[in-house]
Amino acid sequence: MAFFEKLERKFGRYAIRNLMMYLTALYAVGFVISLVNIQIYYEYMSLDVAKILSGQVWRLITWIMYVPEQNVLFAAIMLVLYYSLGTNLERVWGSFRFNVYMFMGYIFLIIGAFILYAVYGEAASVFLLTPDSLNMSIFLAFALTYPDMTFYLYFVLPIKAKYLAFVYLLIEVYSFIIGGVITKVSIGLSLLNFVIFYLMTRNWNRISPKNVVRQVKFKKAVKMRPAGEPIHRCAVCGRTEKDDDTLEFRYCSKCKGNLEYCSDHLYTHTHVE
């Protein structure tokens, strides 16, 4: 965890904010292309290692534009859902951690594609990896962060996120067991990404009644604050967003009271009992 914190302090400023907005835009473009002709994706955009090595390096980016759903309504629902899940995760984790989670997953799948090519050669073009499983791992991460969030299956049946995640894991394990090479690699690498990220951070912030009360108090305090006064202030170093607009501030759930810390002291401060 200390290693990840060092990475965040050193490279956090380079994180892409609102990453899910850009990814959703790519998915939307990919969906439009698939409506025109799905073969365009496979011929010019897919993760075909042989063609990448021949010079078509743009495929290292365009392959993530794959949208499995061809129905306009369900594709729209899927895009809105993923955007909502990803945006909420970034809001809770911070931009850097969400960036690492997403890009680490993409990199794992790209490495997997190159390994398949090394093993099967030109025949590996049959095993085209798509980001399906990685997109579903977004939901898995969301369920671990918001386990009691309620989803309405078919817009009617209320089910908590943690139960949906459990069912999803069972389905993925079953698919891994009975699936072919491409299924095993795709699911295995996506779950590996989830497990490694969890072990690196082990700090899954959860929404609780205590945090909700804290947010309400914070909003009231913001309304009462005179114009021009800083909104955030680190309880350790006293820095505010006015001192450095790249700083990220968060409350510590283990400290007593509404104490806020900057990204440099969030994990290094002494908890207030």
N, C-alpha and C positions, 0 to 999 in steps of 0.2 A: 504493500500500500504506500509505503514511503517513497518507493521508486516512482509510482504513478503521480504522487503529489509533486515530486521534483519535476517530472515532465510537464505537469500542468502549470507550475510556476514559471518554467522556462519557455514553453511553447504555447501557453494558453492564449496569448494575444493574437496568434495566427489562426485560431479556430474560426470556421465559417459560421457566422450567426445566421439563424433561420435556415439551416441546412435543409430541413425537410421541405421548405417552400421550393427550393431549387430542384430537389429530387422529384417532388410531385410534378413540377413543370416538365421535367424530362420524361416522366411516366406518361403524362398527358400527350406529349409530342409522339412518343412511341406508340400510344394507343391509336392516334390519328393515322399514323403510318401503317399500322396493322390493319386498320379498316380499309385503307386504300389497297394494300396488297401485303399480306403477312410475309411473303417471300422476300420483300425488301429487307426486312430485319435479318433473315437468315443469310441472305446473299451479301449484305454490305455492313451489318451492324453487330452481328452475334460474336460471341467469344470463341472465334475460330483461330486457334494458335498458329496453324500453318500459314494462314493469311496474314496474321499479325507479324510473324517472322519474315514474311515476304514484303513488308513495308506498310501494311494497313494498320498502323498503330492507333488510329482513332477508335478501333474496336475495343480498346482497353477502357473506354468511357461509354461508348454507345451501347454496349451489351446490357447495361443496367436499365435501358429504356424498354425492356420487355414487359408487357402487360398480358398475363395469361387469359384474362377475361375478354371475350369478344362482344358480349352484350353491353350496349351503351349504358343502360341503367345500372347494372351490377358493377361495371368498370368505374362509373362515377362514384358509387357508394364506396368501392374499395379505395379509390384515390382520396376521398374525403376522410375515410376512416384512418388510413395510414398517415395522412397529414395531421390529423388530430392527435393520434398516438405519438407520433414523432415530435410534434411541437410541445406536447405536455412533458415528454421525457427530457427534452432540451431545457425546458423551463425549470425542472426539478434538479437535473444533473448538472446543468451548466453546458454551455456550447462546446467546450473542449471535450468533455467526457462523451457527449453524444457524437461528436465528430469521430473520436477514436473508435467507438462502438461500431459505427456504420462503415468507416473506411477499413477497419481491421477485418470486418466481414467480407467486404469486396476484395481485399487483397488476398485473403485466404482462398476465396473461390478462384481468383486468377491463378494463384499458385497451384491449386488443384487442377485447373485446366492444363497448365504446362506439364504437370506430372502425368496426366492422362496422355498427353501428346508424346512424352518421353517413353511411356510404356507401350502405347498402341501405334505410334507413328501417324501416318496420314489417316489411318482408320479412326483416329480420335475425333475427326470432324463430325462423326456420328454422335459423339457424346458432347453436345453443346450445353454447357452450364448456363443456367438462367438464375436471376436473383430471387426466385419464388420463396425458397426456404429462408433466405436472409430477411425478406420482407416479413415473413411470419415470425421470425425471431424478435422483431420489433414488438409484436404483441406479447411475446413471452417476457420480454424485459418490462413491458408496461404492467403486466399482471404481477410481477414480483415487486414493482414499485408501488402499484395501487391495487393490492390484492382484493380489497373490498369494493372496488368500483363495479357498478352494475351495468351489464349490457343487456339489451333486449333482443333475444334471438327471434328472428323473423318479425321484429318490431312488436312482439307480444310477450314472449316468455322471458322474465327477468332471471339472469344468471350472473353470479359474481365472477370477476375476472380470474380469480385463482382456480375456480372450478373449470372454466373454459380452458385455461392453460394446462390443467391436468389432462383433460380430454385430448387437447392438441398434442401433448407429449406422447400419450398412448398411441395416437394415430401416426405420429412421426416415427416412433419406435417400430411399429408394425410395418410401416412403409419401408423403413430401413432394412428390416429383416427379409421381406419378400421382394424388395425392389432390385433392379439391376445395378450396374456399376455407377451410372450417372446419378441415380437416386441415392445410393449409399454415400457417394462423394459429396453431393449437394447438401443432404441432411446432416451428415457427419461434420462437415466443415462449419456449417451454420451453427450447430449446437456447440461445437468446439469454441467458436467465437464467443458465444454466450457464456460458457463456463470460464474461459480464460479472463474475460472482462470482469466477471463476478469475482474471481479470485484476486484480480489486480486491485479492485476497488473495495469490495465488501462494505459499501456504504450506500445502501438503497434507501433513499429518503422516502418515507411513507406519509400519506395524508392521514391525520388522526384528528379527533375532536380538539385535542390540545393545540395542534398546529392551526386549525381553523380559527380558534379563539385568538390565537396570536396574530393571525392575518387580519382579523377584524380590528384588533387593537392597533395594529400598525396602520391600517387605512384611516382610522380615526385620528391617529397622531399626525399623519400626513396632512389631513384637512385642517388641523389646528396649527400647523407649522407656518410661520410667517413666510411671505414670498421671498425667494432668494436664499433661504436656509437650505442646507444639504439634506437630502432624504436619508442617505445611508451614512453610517459612521462606525468604523471598526472599534470594538471595545478594547482592543490591545494597543494599536498604534495610533488610533484617533483619525486615521485618514478617511476622507469622504470621496464620493464620486466626482467632486469638484477638483480634488487634487490629482486624480488620474482617471479619465473616463473609460479606461480599459479594465479597471478593477471590477471584480464581481463580488457581491456581498450576499451572505446567507446567515440565517439564524442557526444556532446550535441547539438541537433537540435535547441534548444532555445537560445543558446549563439551565440553572434556575433563573427565571426572569426573561425578558425579551432582549437578549444580548445578541448583537449582530457582529459578524467578523468578516474581514476582507479575505480574499482567496489565499493570501500569504499566511494567515493565522487561523483559518478555519479548522485545520487539522493539527495545529501545533500548540494551541492555547491550553491553559489549565482550566478544566471544567469548574464552573461555579456551582457549589452545592446549595 
